[in-house]
Amino acid sequence: MKLTKLIIDGFRSYGEPTTISFDNITTLIGSNGAGKTTAKCTK
């Protein structure tokens, strides 16, 4: 599975839903509470 897009929604630090597109990525790195577990995979 290849991660191509990340949609961030429902976080106080983001006022509106935000989409981040990726070209080539193999890992998500972030501090505890950064929202890594809520990342959604899309096709």
Number of C-alpha atoms within 10 A of each C-alpha: 6 12 18 14 16 16 14 16 15 10 12 7 7 10 9 11 10 12 11 9 10 11 8 9 9 6 6 9 7 8 7 8 7 10 11 12 9 11 14 11 12 11 7
